[in-house]
Amino acid sequence: MFEHKVLKFTYGWKGFDYVAMERELSELGAQGWEAVGTIVPSVGAGQSIEIGVILKRTRS
């Protein structure tokens, strides 16, 4: 059995904060979460304003 989580990262004034994204994903990875997919909806001319990351871990 797995439990799932979806993280949402939003496009900011200077773009996506990839350093913060890596930090949060690493912290969750240490807790047993594994990224298994992404959701990147686009608006307008194909621009993305948010990134969703799907995570799973074994239910304890």
N, C-alpha and C positions, 0 to 999 in steps of 0.2 A: 504494500500500500504506500502511496505517495501523498504528500501534501504539496500544494502549489502556491505560488506567490507571483504577482505581477508588479514590477517596479515601473514607475513612469518618470522619465527624465525630460524636462522641458527646455526648449531652445531659449537661451537668455540673450541679454544685450550683446555679449561677445561670442555667441554661438553656444554649443554644447560644452559643458564643463567635464571634459573627459577624465581629468585627474580625479574629480569627485566621484564620477561614475566608477572608475577603477577601484577607488578606495571602498565605496559601498559594496561593490561586488566581491571584493576580497574579504571584507568583514563577514558578509553573508556566506561566502565559501568556507570560511573557518567554522561556521555554524552548521555546515553540512549541505548548504544549498548549492545547486548546480544550475547554471544557465542552460536552457534547452531550446530557446527560440527568441525571436524578436518580433515586434509589431511596429511598423513604421508607416503610419498613415500619412498621406500627402494631401496638401491643399493647394489651390491655385495652380501654378505652373509646375507642379511636381515638387514643391518645397515641403520639407518635413518640419513640423514645429514641436514634435515630441517623439520620443523613442520609448517603447514598452519592451521590457525584458521579462521573459517568462522563466521562472525558476521552479525547481522541484527538489524535494529531499525525501528520503525514506521516513515514513512516520514511525516514531519510536513508541 
